[in-house]
Amino acid sequence: MMGILDLERFTSLSNEQCEIILGMAENLQIIADLSQADIFIDCLLEEDNASLIVAEAKPTTIVSLYKNSMLGQIAYEEMEPGVLFSLKTGKPLFGSRGITEERGIMQQDIVPIKDLHGETIAVLIKERDISQVAQNEKNIEQFMKAANSEDKQRVFQSFVVQEIHHRVKNNLQVISSLLRLQMQRSHSVEVTEVFHDSISRISSMALVHDYLAQRGIDEADIKLLIQQISTLLVSSSIIPGQHITVSVEGESVCCPSDQATAVALIVNELVQNSIKHTFPSRNYGKIALNLRQRKQMVTITVTDDGCGIGDSFSLGDISSLGLQLVEMLVEEKLQGVFSLPIPEEGTKVSITFPIVSTVVNTK
């Protein structure tokens, strides 16, 4: 998802300088996807103590650090000292840290963009989540300060859990990258769609392991995961001109990692199914997910205002691989129930399952 401002309107740059920035902006989406980071171009404002975000690209290969567009936002020197330093001095800056809007820890790498005369006209900024790195540093510090062997063992176990999940996430991302390369070689629409669906499923699993790696636990808040998965799907699955919104409401529900992985795959299939199949005749729509917990029982409902699936549909007639996967995961992995009532409008899918066990966090 990329955007750029009207440079001639919002900056005092010359036509030649604007062309240089526009040329750079053409590659922003590729850079964002390849580096799995948010990419921005900032220009210095006339007051000399602030910069303007004139272009941005959010990665489609990982969840963006930002829920909303940052295009047109002003960054002041006290909030973005590294950006202003590079704009004023023309020097690159690597490894600068900051806090994202979701209270995560991110790293900024900044390089100047110069015109043909060597004048700095803008900066290219890469921002990526390093919450895992910061947590590892914190774990090591806690381990070194631990007063007794029990404390050291607890910290060490947490560190091991994080490292395992981090490596699994990295391996899944490598698999996604390999599939994406194969997809680009295909000239068949059907084969490309199969690759895209597989990459989406793997990315959802990777999100679970990324969440667990950051926290050093074996239990996940599935509401937060569902929000991240939905954001990723909307950014990577909708076609240009389509305006589909996804909302996630209800309670935060924590469950063990194996159940969280199954829920991630199920939600991936259901949301992707809505995006692909229930809005064929219009370019707008809404998908709503709701979570509800009653003691050990959890219910997740996915509804959309699309064209629906027809009165004659029944679970016994399932032919879609995605819905077959959902039914299998609900029954075999969650020991739950999958229901698909036929509403008057749109589509409604509901899954209900028990949380089989809880993990006590001893941190």
RAWOJO-V118904 format. One record per pair of residues at least 12 apart in sequence whose ideal C-beta (glycine too) atoms are under 6 Angstrom apart, sorted by the first residue. I is the first residue (numbers start at 0). J is the second residue. D is the distance in whole Angstrom. If there is no record, write none. Layout:
i:I j:J d:D
i:I j:J d:D
//
This chain:
i:0 j:57 d:5
i:0 j:234 d:5
i:1 j:27 d:5
i:1 j:28 d:5
i:1 j:56 d:4
i:2 j:55 d:6
i:2 j:70 d:5
i:3 j:24 d:5
i:3 j:54 d:4
i:4 j:53 d:5
i:10 j:42 d:5
i:12 j:120 d:6
i:16 j:114 d:5
i:16 j:120 d:5
i:19 j:114 d:6
i:20 j:121 d:5
i:23 j:112 d:6
i:24 j:54 d:4
i:27 j:56 d:4
i:28 j:56 d:5
i:31 j:56 d:4
i:31 j:58 d:4
i:32 j:58 d:5
i:32 j:59 d:6
i:32 j:60 d:5
i:34 j:125 d:6
i:35 j:58 d:5
i:35 j:60 d:5
i:35 j:61 d:4
i:36 j:125 d:5
i:36 j:126 d:6
i:36 j:127 d:4
i:37 j:57 d:6
i:37 j:63 d:6
i:37 j:64 d:5
i:37 j:126 d:5
i:38 j:56 d:5
i:38 j:125 d:6
i:39 j:52 d:5
i:39 j:55 d:5
i:39 j:124 d:4
i:40 j:53 d:5
i:40 j:54 d:4
i:40 j:121 d:5
i:40 j:123 d:6
i:41 j:82 d:5
i:41 j:122 d:5
i:42 j:121 d:5
i:43 j:86 d:4
i:48 j:76 d:5
i:49 j:73 d:5
i:49 j:75 d:5
i:50 j:74 d:5
i:50 j:82 d:5
i:50 j:86 d:6
i:51 j:73 d:6
i:52 j:69 d:5
i:52 j:70 d:6
i:52 j:72 d:5
i:55 j:69 d:6
i:55 j:70 d:5
i:59 j:234 d:5
i:59 j:235 d:4
i:62 j:227 d:5
i:62 j:230 d:6
i:62 j:231 d:5
i:64 j:99 d:5
i:64 j:105 d:6
i:64 j:126 d:6
i:81 j:95 d:4
i:81 j:107 d:6
i:81 j:109 d:6
i:82 j:122 d:6
i:85 j:109 d:5
i:85 j:111 d:5
i:85 j:122 d:5
i:86 j:122 d:5
i:89 j:111 d:5
i:89 j:119 d:4
i:91 j:110 d:4
i:92 j:109 d:5
i:93 j:108 d:5
i:95 j:107 d:4
i:103 j:128 d:6
i:103 j:130 d:5
i:104 j:129 d:6
i:104 j:130 d:5
i:104 j:133 d:5
i:105 j:126 d:5
i:105 j:128 d:6
i:106 j:127 d:6
i:106 j:129 d:5
i:107 j:124 d:6
i:107 j:126 d:5
i:108 j:125 d:5
i:109 j:122 d:5
i:109 j:124 d:5
i:110 j:123 d:5
i:130 j:213 d:5
i:131 j:165 d:6
i:131 j:212 d:5
i:131 j:213 d:5
i:134 j:213 d:6
i:138 j:154 d:6
i:138 j:158 d:5
i:141 j:154 d:5
i:142 j:154 d:5
i:153 j:361 d:6
i:157 j:215 d:4
i:160 j:215 d:5
i:161 j:212 d:5
i:161 j:215 d:4
i:164 j:208 d:4
i:164 j:211 d:4
i:164 j:212 d:4
i:165 j:212 d:4
i:167 j:208 d:5
i:168 j:205 d:5
i:168 j:208 d:4
i:168 j:209 d:5
i:168 j:212 d:6
i:171 j:201 d:5
i:171 j:204 d:6
i:171 j:205 d:4
i:172 j:205 d:6
i:174 j:201 d:6
i:175 j:198 d:5
i:175 j:201 d:5
i:175 j:202 d:6
i:178 j:194 d:6
i:178 j:197 d:6
i:178 j:198 d:5
i:182 j:194 d:4
i:199 j:267 d:6
i:200 j:264 d:6
i:200 j:267 d:6
i:203 j:228 d:5
i:203 j:263 d:4
i:203 j:264 d:6
i:203 j:267 d:4
i:204 j:260 d:6
i:206 j:227 d:5
i:207 j:259 d:5
i:207 j:260 d:5
i:207 j:263 d:5
i:211 j:256 d:6
i:216 j:360 d:5
i:217 j:256 d:5
i:217 j:358 d:5
i:218 j:253 d:5
i:218 j:255 d:6
i:218 j:358 d:4
i:219 j:259 d:4
i:220 j:251 d:5
i:220 j:253 d:5
i:221 j:252 d:5
i:221 j:259 d:6
i:221 j:262 d:5
i:222 j:251 d:5
i:222 j:252 d:6
i:222 j:290 d:5
i:224 j:263 d:6
i:225 j:247 d:5
i:225 j:266 d:5
i:225 j:288 d:6
i:226 j:247 d:5
i:228 j:263 d:6
i:228 j:266 d:5
i:228 j:267 d:6
i:229 j:245 d:4
i:229 j:270 d:6
i:232 j:270 d:5
i:232 j:271 d:6
i:233 j:245 d:6
i:236 j:271 d:6
i:236 j:274 d:5
i:240 j:282 d:5
i:241 j:282 d:5
i:242 j:283 d:5
i:243 j:274 d:6
i:243 j:284 d:5
i:244 j:285 d:5
i:245 j:286 d:5
i:246 j:287 d:5
i:247 j:288 d:5
i:248 j:289 d:5
i:249 j:289 d:5
i:249 j:290 d:4
i:249 j:291 d:6
i:250 j:290 d:6
i:250 j:292 d:5
i:252 j:290 d:5
i:252 j:292 d:5
i:252 j:297 d:5
i:254 j:354 d:5
i:255 j:356 d:6
i:255 j:358 d:6
i:261 j:328 d:5
i:261 j:332 d:4
i:261 j:333 d:6
i:264 j:328 d:6
i:265 j:325 d:5
i:265 j:328 d:5
i:268 j:321 d:4
i:268 j:324 d:6
i:268 j:325 d:5
i:269 j:301 d:5
i:269 j:348 d:6
i:272 j:321 d:5
i:273 j:286 d:5
i:273 j:303 d:4
i:277 j:303 d:5
i:277 j:305 d:3
i:277 j:306 d:5
i:277 j:346 d:5
i:278 j:305 d:5
i:284 j:304 d:6
i:284 j:305 d:6
i:285 j:304 d:5
i:286 j:303 d:5
i:287 j:302 d:5
i:288 j:301 d:5
i:295 j:353 d:5
i:295 j:354 d:5
i:296 j:353 d:6
i:297 j:352 d:6
i:298 j:351 d:5
i:299 j:350 d:5
i:300 j:349 d:5
i:301 j:348 d:5
i:302 j:347 d:5
i:303 j:345 d:5
i:303 j:346 d:5
i:304 j:345 d:5
i:305 j:345 d:5
i:307 j:345 d:6
i:307 j:346 d:6
i:308 j:346 d:6
i:310 j:341 d:6
i:314 j:339 d:6
i:329 j:350 d:5
i:333 j:352 d:4
i:335 j:350 d:6
i:335 j:351 d:5
i:335 j:352 d:3
i:336 j:351 d:5
i:337 j:350 d:5
//
